Every structure is written in C-alpha cells, then in structure tokens.
C-alpha cells in the first residue's frame, strides 16, 4: 500500500463505503485500511457511511 498515492488511498476508503478519511495522512490511511482489511480484527476503525458522508 505504500506505493499508492493519498488520492488512491482515499478512493479505496470511499469505495469500501467508509467515512472519516478526508483529513487523514497517508500513514494513517494505510494503517486504517490495513486494519479494516484484516479479517481477524474486531476493531471497527471506520464509521460506515450513512448516505451523506463525504470522507
């Protein structure tokens, strides 16, 4: 994931229907996307969008 741009990481977060990514740094985006994609993690690191979230 380190080779992706911030724009690409934010798009990945948006595509997964996640909120709260707009002001995150690249490192924070990578960490949260990694944790979100980890099936063993019970940690809900993102708020799911409810229609109106823009990041």
N, C-alpha and C positions, 0 to 999 in steps of 0.2 A: 504493500500500500504506500510505502514511502516514495515511490516513483510517480504517484498521482499528484495532480495539482490540487490546490484548495478548491477550486471550482469543480473539479471532478469528484472530490470527496463530498462536497455539499450536494451535488447531484445524486450521488449514491444514497445519502441520507434522505433526501427528498423522495427518491424512487422507492425507498423502503417505508415511506409514509411516516417518517419521524419528524419531530419538532425540536426546536431549541438549538439548532446547529448554526444559525446565521452569524453569530458573533464568536464562534469558537476558532481557535488557532488550528493550524494544520496538525500539530501534535495531539491536541485534544480531539479533533475529528477522528484521527487514526485510532486513538485509544478507545473512543466510544464505539466506533464502527466495529473494531475488533471484539470488544466485549459483547456488543449486540449480536454479532455473528457466532459467538461461542455458545454452542447449544448446552454446555454444561453449566453455564452461568445462570443463576436465578436472579441476578441483579438486573432490574429494569432501569437501564441508564438513560432511556429516552422516554419522553412523553409521546404517546401516539397522537397523531394529528386528528383533530375532530372537525375537518372540513375547512376551517378558516386559517389554519396556521401557515405562515409564510417563512418558516425557518426559525 
